[in-house]
Amino acid sequence: MQFFDHKDRMGASLVFLFSVFYLKNALLVPVDPLDAALGFTSQTLPIVFSVSAICVATMCLFISLFQSQADSLSSAFRHYEWKPMLGLVLLLMLYVATFSYLGFVLSSILFLQSGFILLGERCPLMIMSLSSGLVLFFWLMLTQVFNLQLDAGTLYWTLVD
């Protein structure tokens, strides 16, 4: 069991397993028959990401096998700050729960603002400008450049109708 007490091996193993699972699911993504002739489909990016992560994780596993000494898993977690990490996990679950109601833009801005506050940023101007600018940039790129349809949210359609 000394294999799993090595911090780098455990991390690389987890990334490897997650990437294999992600690749399995990426291959199940339906492809539009009209896009099948093109080089870029709905499966392309997930497959590239998962194969890249599998390669990097495999490299890290081989490198960690040749390291004689490294931090054990227990010593790596000894001084870990769990409260911010658990707060971000709960915040992410709240983001997923409110996404269909608030829509991409509003829920993403609120998620980023809450995350910045949780991680200790106290400048309101920076929090608002960074989160709004980043989300609006991604929204413009995804909707205007890549022609992806992002959910506007139930709240938007309730107010518009």
Secondary structure, DSSP 8 states (H G I E B T S, - for coil): -TTTTBHHHHHHHHHHHHHHHHHHHHTTS---TTTTTSS--TTHHHHHHHHHHHHHHHHHHHHHHT-S---BHHHHHHT--HHHHHHHHHHHHHHHHHHHHHHHHHHHHHHHHHHHHHTT---HHHHHHHHHHHHHHHHHIIIIIS-------HHHHHHH-
